[in-house]
Amino acid sequence: MLVYQDKVSGDELLSDSFTYEEIHNGVIWEVEGKWVVKGALDVDSLIGANPSAEGGEEEGADDQAAKVVDIVDTFRLQEQPPYDKKGFMAYIKKYLKILTPLVPEERQATFKKDVEGAVKFLLSKLGDFQFFVGESMKDDSSTVFAYYKDGKSDPTFLYFADALKEVKC
């Protein structure tokens, strides 16, 4: 199994059990999250029963059950307050100064060019995002952006690809 850690904080942010699509010339990884129920054993789904279709009543939710987003729960991502445009631009300028030297030298020129389009894309969706950081909540670490793409009911997560270090577990 491969785990992707934030190069700055060392926090685990993703694993290869989640498929990603490269967007903006590989600067950003787009990953589909899913809402899941945690802490409940749903016997009906395990045996294929559907109480409402079979004339039965659906029972109330288990007190121990919680609906969570798989990526947020698995990697213990911590939600952060939203950015306004000014705050986001201050963050991204500072963050790119940290990230750019971590990009492989042979990719530096294309990264600097392609990251501009990626930042414009992020800025255009700023009001739609939830913002997350890794478990340690270290300053200057990567921000993970989540939003509901095209009206989907499950969130889509965005990562700066060059901020992730692949670690074999």
WOLIN-V288152 format. One record per run of one state. SS is the DSSP state (@ for helix, = for strand, . for the rest). FROM is the first residue (numbers start at 0). TO is the last residue. If there is no record, write none. Layout:
# WOLIN-V288152
ss: {SS	SS}
from: {FROM	FROM}
to: {TO	TO}
This chain:
# WOLIN-V288152
ss: {.	=	.	=	.	=	.	=	.	=	.	@	.	=	@	.	=	.	@	.	@	.	@	.	=	.	=	.	@	.	=	@	=	.}
from: {0	1	6	11	15	19	23	27	32	34	38	42	47	65	69	74	77	80	84	100	104	124	125	128	129	133	143	147	148	151	155	160	163	168}
to: {0	5	10	14	18	22	26	31	33	37	41	46	64	68	73	76	79	83	99	103	123	124	127	128	132	142	146	147	150	154	159	162	167	168}
